[in-house]
Amino acid sequence: MDILLTGLEEAELLLGTNEPKEIISECKKLGIAYTAIKLGDKGAIGYHDGEYIEAAPIVPKKVVDTVGAGDGFDAGFIYGVLNNWPLERTLKFANTIGSMVVSIKGDNEGLPYLEDVLIKLGEKEFIDR
């Protein structure tokens, strides 16, 4: 199974277009199963098996450093795919990680633990001890 995780500029270099629907069309021609287009503070667009979703951004409390946000998104997206999550949940999970990464200086220092992401999503309760 092939997955393309790209920004608009990268897609233009690879596929000759930065228009999301054209990117997805080209990916379908190439047999790519999942396409995720990262839009930074505008969220992301995902496509899989006929489903096209525009996922809203997760706004961070404060932007400190954007380095590593795309890598965090990619890790979250792949995690969702490996767990067979629906595309919408996968995109929200990935956007959440990207949002969390930008609030810390450095590229991998801001990568959260799974538990922290689930707490931020309201899927797990935080217990202060």
C-alpha positions in Angstrom: 0.0 0.0 0.0 1.4 3.4 -1.0 0.9 6.6 1.0 1.8 10.1 -0.1 2.2 12.7 2.6 2.9 16.0 1.0 2.7 19.8 1.2 1.5 21.8 -1.7 5.1 22.8 -2.8 6.3 19.3 -2.6 3.3 18.0 -4.6 4.0 20.6 -7.3 7.6 19.4 -7.7 6.5 15.7 -7.8 3.2 15.9 -9.7 3.3 19.3 -11.5 0.4 20.7 -9.6 -0.4 22.3 -6.3 -4.2 22.0 -6.6 -5.5 19.5 -4.1 -8.1 17.8 -6.3 -5.5 17.5 -9.1 -2.9 16.1 -6.7 -5.4 13.4 -5.6 -6.3 12.6 -9.2 -2.7 12.1 -10.1 -2.2 9.9 -7.0 -5.2 7.8 -8.0 -3.6 7.3 -11.5 -0.4 6.1 -9.8 -2.3 3.7 -7.5 -1.5 5.5 -4.3 -4.0 4.3 -1.7 -3.8 7.2 0.8 -3.0 10.9 0.0 -2.6 13.5 2.8 -1.9 17.1 1.8 -0.6 19.2 4.6 -1.8 22.8 4.6 0.0 24.0 7.8 -2.3 26.4 9.8 -5.1 25.7 7.3 -5.4 22.0 8.3 -5.1 19.1 5.9 -6.8 17.3 3.1 -7.0 13.5 2.9 -8.2 11.0 0.3 -8.6 7.3 0.6 -10.9 4.8 -1.2 -13.3 7.5 -2.7 -13.4 9.5 0.5 -12.2 13.1 0.3 -12.0 15.1 3.6 -10.9 18.6 4.4 -9.8 18.5 8.0 -9.8 21.7 10.0 -6.6 22.8 11.7 -6.1 22.3 15.4 -5.0 25.7 16.7 -2.1 25.6 19.1 -2.1 27.8 22.2 1.1 29.4 21.0 3.4 28.9 18.0 7.0 28.7 19.1 8.7 26.8 16.3 7.2 25.1 13.2 10.2 22.8 12.6 9.0 19.2 13.0 5.3 19.8 12.6 5.1 18.0 9.3 7.1 15.1 10.6 4.7 14.9 13.6 1.7 15.0 11.2 3.2 12.2 9.1 3.8 10.0 12.2 0.3 10.6 13.4 -1.2 9.8 9.9 0.8 6.6 9.6 -0.3 5.6 13.1 -3.9 6.1 12.1 -3.5 4.1 8.9 -1.8 1.2 10.7 -4.6 1.1 13.2 -7.2 1.1 10.5 -8.8 4.3 11.7 -11.3 6.1 9.6 -9.7 8.8 7.4 -11.4 11.6 9.4 -10.0 10.4 12.7 -6.6 9.8 11.2 -6.4 13.4 9.9 -7.6 14.9 13.2 -5.0 12.8 15.1 -2.3 13.9 12.7 -3.3 17.6 12.8 -3.3 17.4 16.6 0.2 16.1 16.8 1.4 18.8 14.3 -0.3 21.4 16.5 1.4 20.1 19.6 4.8 20.1 18.0 4.8 23.8 17.1 4.4 24.8 20.8 7.9 23.6 21.7 11.3 24.8 20.3 13.2 22.1 18.3 12.3 19.5 15.8 11.7 16.3 17.8 11.5 17.7 21.3 7.8 18.6 20.8 6.8 15.2 19.6 4.1 14.1 22.2 3.6 10.7 23.7 0.4 8.8 22.6 -1.2 9.4 26.0 -0.7 13.2 25.6 -2.4 13.2 22.2 -5.3 11.2 23.4 -5.8 13.6 26.4 -5.7 16.6 24.1 -8.3 14.9 21.9 -10.5 14.2 24.9 -10.2 10.5 24.4 -8.4 9.9 27.7 -8.7 11.6 31.0 -5.7 13.4 32.5 -5.0 12.4 36.1 -2.8 14.7 38.0 -0.9 12.9 40.8 
